[in-house]
Amino acid sequence: MSWLERIQGHDGKAWRAALLSVAVLSILAQWPIRFDVTEDQRHSLSQATEDMLEELAAGEEEVLVRCYLEGDFPARYRRLADEIQSKLRTFARKSGGQIRWQFIDVAESGDEKTIGDTELALYEQGLRFTRIAHREAGVTAFQNIWPCAMVTVRGVDYPVQFLRSENMDPDEVMVQNAINQVEFNLGQAIRQGMRSRRPVVGILQGHGCWLPVETADFTNTLSETTDVVDVRLDGSVDALCEQVEGRPQRQPKYDALIVAGPDSTFSDRDKLLLDQYLMNEGRMLWLIDPLETDRDSLSNNTQTLATTREIGLFDWFFHHGIRLNRNMVLDAQCAPIMMNAGPMGDHRNMQMFSWYFAPVALSTPNAHPICANLDPIHFDFVSSLDLVNANDDRTSEVLVRSSPRSVVYNAPVRVAGAVVNLPPEHFEQNQTEGFPLAVLLEGHFDSFYALRLNPELRDDPDFAFQESTDDGSMIVLADADFIRNNTRPVEGGIAPLPLGFDRLSQRVIYDNKEWLLNAVSYLLDDDAQISLRSRSIAYRPLDEKRILGSETQWSLAALGAPIALVLLLGLTMPALRRRRWTRKA
C-alpha cells in the first residue's frame, strides 16, 4: 500500500491534523507570542515603556545599546546578562527595529595592555566595574566584570549602570534588584536621549539650608536625569523668575525648586520671591524643621530642649493651606539606637533600644505613586502637619503618616535618652490614624501678598506681579533631616555616605532617596519615571532551611525528573502504538 493510500485510509485524520498543526505553528512563529502569568508581571513592559517604544517606532531615531556584561563569570551575573538581552530583544521588536544592540567582552583579546586600555576608556565614559573574587584551582582569583552599557541616541552617549555595588561579591538580593531595574535603567537612558531638553532643578542655598555635601547623595543621583543648580535669593528679582520677551508674566527659571533645612528667618523680600515663583506655576519641595533641636547638646549632655525655629514662613504656609505644628512626633514604629544600658563590670553595656524620636513609615497598598512600593522611610525629630484653608480648586493630600501608635509633644519638647524607657502602653492611649508628616498641594493658589503689596510694586510691569495661579504644586515635609546624608572624613575633607545608610547595620535600609526622586519626578510631571521606579517585583529566594542537608535529593529531583519523564514517554508511546495497531490488525 502506498503512502498516499495510507493517508487516505484509517490514519488520514491523524496525518491531516499533524500537517495542519505544522502549518499553524509555522504561521505563529512569524509573530512571537508571550504570556506573562507571573503575579507581579515581571516579564511585561510597563505602559510608560510601551509608549516610549511606540514613539520611537513612529520616528526615525535609531538607538544603539552596547552592553559590556559578556564573558565567563558566575551564574548570578549570567542571569543579569540574560535579562538585559531579553529586554533588549523585546525593545528592538516593539520599536520596529529602531533599537540595535550588541554584547562586548572587554577581556576577549586576552592581552593585558589592550584590556587595561579598554577598561580605562570605559571608566572615563562614566561606566564602573564590579570586582569579584572566585576560587580557581584552589586559589582565590579576582575578576573585573562590567555590569553596564552605553546607550547612544542622536550621537550622544548615555552611560547605564545596572549594578551599583562596592562589595567584592554582591549577594543574590543585590543582583536580583539589578535584574528588576533593567527596564527602568534602559528606558531612562533612551528617554533622556529623546528629550528636547533636560529639566532644571534648583537647590536653594543660604538661609542655613543644608550644604551641598550634606545632600550630595540625593543630588548626585538626581543629576543623572536633570540639571541640578544651586540657587541664592539675596533679594534679587531675577533669582527665581525671569522676564521673557513677548510674555506679560515672568517665567520660572527652574522646573522645580527644593528648599531643604532652612534655619534662619526669610525676609519679606525673599518670601515675596518664593511666593511669585509659586504664582508663576512653579513647583516646590520643602523640607523644614518647625522645631530646633541642639544635637551637640544631646550628644554631650544626653538631653536638650527642642524649641520653635523661627524662619518667618509659618504664616506663608498657613495661607497656602498647610499648618506647620510646633510639636514633635514620637512613634513606637521607629528606628533603633545603640545606647549604654548601664555598667557591666569593667565593660560598657551597649544594647539596642527603640528611638521614638525617629519614626519609620511604611508603604501602604493604596499609597500615592510617590510612596508606592518603597522600603521603609526614616524621619528624625519630625513634626506634624495639618491641612487648612481648603479650596475647591486645590487638591490637598497627605502623603505620609506616622503609625497609629504615635503621640505628639508640644514645644518646648525635652529630648533625652531616657525616652527609651517609655513603656509600650504609652503609645496605646488615644490612638489615631497617625499624624501627617508629608503633604501634597496642587491646583489653585492665591498670592500671600495680594493684599499686602504696595501699589507701586504691584503695578510695576517689570516685576509683573501675579495674584494667583491655577497650576501650582507644592510638597512639604516637616523634617529637614529627611534629605540629609551622613558624611565620613577622608583625606583632604569629607565624603557623603549614602542617603538611608544605617550605621548599625552598615548598609542602606531606608528608601528616603527613592521617595525624594519620586517626589521630584511627580513635580516635573514625569509619570514614566514614577511608574517604573515604584514598580515592585518580589524576590523569592529558595528556602535555605528546607535545602540544608538535602542538596543531593533536590539536585537529583531537578536533573533526574525530566530525564525519567522523557524515558517513560519513550517507552510508553511505542507500546501504546503497538497495542493500537496490533488490535486493529
MOCORZI-V161038 format. One record per backbone hydrogen bond with DSSP energy under -1.0 kcal/mol. CO is the residue of the C=O (numbers start at 0). NH is the residue of the N-H. If there is no record, write none. Layout:
co=CO nh=NH
co=CO nh=NH
This chain:
co=1 nh=5
co=2 nh=6
co=3 nh=7
co=8 nh=11
co=10 nh=14
co=11 nh=15
co=12 nh=16
co=13 nh=17
co=14 nh=18
co=15 nh=19
co=16 nh=20
co=17 nh=21
co=18 nh=22
co=19 nh=23
co=20 nh=24
co=21 nh=25
co=22 nh=26
co=23 nh=27
co=24 nh=28
co=26 nh=29
co=27 nh=30
co=37 nh=40
co=40 nh=43
co=45 nh=49
co=46 nh=50
co=47 nh=51
co=48 nh=52
co=49 nh=53
co=50 nh=54
co=51 nh=55
co=52 nh=56
co=53 nh=57
co=62 nh=99
co=63 nh=151
co=64 nh=101
co=65 nh=149
co=66 nh=103
co=67 nh=69
co=73 nh=77
co=74 nh=78
co=75 nh=79
co=76 nh=80
co=77 nh=81
co=78 nh=82
co=79 nh=83
co=80 nh=84
co=81 nh=85
co=82 nh=86
co=83 nh=87
co=84 nh=88
co=85 nh=89
co=86 nh=90
co=87 nh=91
co=88 nh=92
co=89 nh=93
co=90 nh=94
co=91 nh=96
co=92 nh=95
co=97 nh=62
co=99 nh=64
co=101 nh=66
co=104 nh=107
co=110 nh=114
co=111 nh=115
co=112 nh=116
co=113 nh=117
co=114 nh=118
co=115 nh=119
co=116 nh=120
co=117 nh=121
co=118 nh=122
co=119 nh=123
co=120 nh=124
co=121 nh=126
co=122 nh=125
co=129 nh=144
co=131 nh=142
co=133 nh=140
co=135 nh=138
co=138 nh=135
co=140 nh=133
co=142 nh=131
co=144 nh=129
co=145 nh=147
co=146 nh=161
co=146 nh=162
co=147 nh=67
co=148 nh=159
co=149 nh=65
co=150 nh=157
co=151 nh=63
co=152 nh=155
co=155 nh=152
co=157 nh=150
co=159 nh=148
co=170 nh=174
co=171 nh=175
co=172 nh=176
co=173 nh=177
co=174 nh=178
co=175 nh=179
co=176 nh=180
co=178 nh=181
co=180 nh=184
co=181 nh=185
co=182 nh=186
co=183 nh=187
co=184 nh=188
co=185 nh=189
co=186 nh=190
co=187 nh=191
co=188 nh=192
co=189 nh=193
co=190 nh=194
co=198 nh=226
co=199 nh=254
co=199 nh=255
co=200 nh=228
co=201 nh=257
co=202 nh=230
co=205 nh=208
co=206 nh=262
co=206 nh=263
co=210 nh=213
co=213 nh=484
co=214 nh=218
co=215 nh=219
co=216 nh=220
co=217 nh=221
co=218 nh=222
co=220 nh=223
co=221 nh=224
co=221 nh=225
co=226 nh=200
co=228 nh=202
co=230 nh=204
co=232 nh=235
co=235 nh=238
co=239 nh=252
co=241 nh=250
co=243 nh=246
co=250 nh=241
co=255 nh=201
co=256 nh=284
co=257 nh=203
co=258 nh=286
co=259 nh=209
co=266 nh=270
co=267 nh=271
co=268 nh=272
co=269 nh=273
co=270 nh=274
co=271 nh=275
co=272 nh=276
co=273 nh=277
co=274 nh=278
co=275 nh=279
co=276 nh=281
co=277 nh=280
co=281 nh=472
co=282 nh=256
co=283 nh=474
co=284 nh=258
co=285 nh=476
co=286 nh=260
co=289 nh=308
co=291 nh=306
co=292 nh=294
co=293 nh=297
co=294 nh=298
co=295 nh=299
co=296 nh=300
co=297 nh=301
co=301 nh=416
co=303 nh=414
co=305 nh=412
co=306 nh=291
co=310 nh=265
co=312 nh=316
co=313 nh=317
co=314 nh=318
co=315 nh=319
co=316 nh=321
co=317 nh=320
co=320 nh=387
co=322 nh=385
co=324 nh=326
co=325 nh=410
co=327 nh=408
co=329 nh=406
co=331 nh=333
co=332 nh=359
co=334 nh=354
co=336 nh=352
co=338 nh=350
co=343 nh=346
co=346 nh=343
co=347 nh=349
co=348 nh=340
co=350 nh=338
co=352 nh=336
co=353 nh=355
co=354 nh=357
co=355 nh=330
co=356 nh=380
co=357 nh=334
co=358 nh=378
co=360 nh=376
co=363 nh=366
co=367 nh=370
co=367 nh=371
co=375 nh=510
co=376 nh=360
co=381 nh=328
co=383 nh=324
co=385 nh=322
co=390 nh=393
co=392 nh=443
co=394 nh=441
co=396 nh=439
co=399 nh=436
co=399 nh=437
co=403 nh=405
co=404 nh=331
co=406 nh=329
co=408 nh=327
co=412 nh=305
co=414 nh=303
co=415 nh=418
co=416 nh=419
co=417 nh=420
co=418 nh=421
co=422 nh=425
co=423 nh=426
co=424 nh=427
co=434 nh=401
co=435 nh=384
co=436 nh=477
co=437 nh=398
co=437 nh=399
co=438 nh=475
co=439 nh=396
co=440 nh=473
co=441 nh=394
co=442 nh=471
co=444 nh=468
co=446 nh=449
co=448 nh=452
co=453 nh=457
co=454 nh=458
co=459 nh=463
co=466 nh=446
co=468 nh=444
co=471 nh=442
co=472 nh=283
co=473 nh=440
co=474 nh=285
co=475 nh=438
co=476 nh=287
co=477 nh=382
co=479 nh=482
co=485 nh=496
co=487 nh=494
co=489 nh=492
co=492 nh=489
co=494 nh=487
co=497 nh=500
co=499 nh=508
co=499 nh=509
co=501 nh=505
co=501 nh=506
co=506 nh=501
co=510 nh=514
co=511 nh=515
co=512 nh=516
co=513 nh=517
co=514 nh=518
co=515 nh=519
co=516 nh=520
co=517 nh=521
co=518 nh=522
co=519 nh=523
co=520 nh=525
co=521 nh=524
co=524 nh=526
co=525 nh=529
co=526 nh=530
co=527 nh=531
co=528 nh=532
co=529 nh=533
co=542 nh=546
co=543 nh=547
co=546 nh=549
co=549 nh=553
co=550 nh=554
co=551 nh=555
co=552 nh=556
co=553 nh=557
co=554 nh=558
co=555 nh=559
co=556 nh=560
co=559 nh=563
co=560 nh=564
co=561 nh=565
co=562 nh=566
co=563 nh=567
co=564 nh=568
co=565 nh=569
co=566 nh=570
co=567 nh=571
co=568 nh=572
co=570 nh=574
co=571 nh=575
co=572 nh=576
co=573 nh=577
co=574 nh=578
co=575 nh=579
co=576 nh=580
co=577 nh=581
co=578 nh=582
co=579 nh=583
co=580 nh=584
